[in-house]
Amino acid sequence: MTIELEKHIDPTLIPILEKVHDPEIPVLSIMDMGVVRSAQMIETIAQVTITPTYSGCPAMDVIGDDIINAFAKENIEAKITLVLSPAWTTDWITPKGREALEKYGIAAPLNEEADKEALLGGKKIVKCTLCGSTNTKMISQFGSTACKALFQCNDCLEPFDYFKCLK
């Protein structure tokens, strides 16, 4: 089930938020990751609400500090609120973010059903981020972080991370 949420993000704050990147995947902004749920100016303070990619994500403190610092550079005070519900899903990664993942060498998440087939050794559907071949195999359920699996291409032999579908 996909939960579509209406985001309440003041368009004037987007350029500032786009300067804040995921500390684990520096090619993605927090906007591309879809972790910003709302951002509004309340009087003189930017109120930013974020959702972690999973509960206990160690990057959220860094992301919160980076948001505060990005607004401070614009002489704007920011307050961060962390919300856990609804839970973040990989559906919230923008098309631009998915493209950035692939260029960075991390295969973007498939849909939920395809993800299960790929992770359970069913079909070979995870594309190599280097050569584009789907002749790939999973090496480990866990890649560089718990939200990724490690794959290897059978054609070019390059290992690469696959960002698991999280719903």
Disulfide bonds with the S-S distance in Angstrom:
none
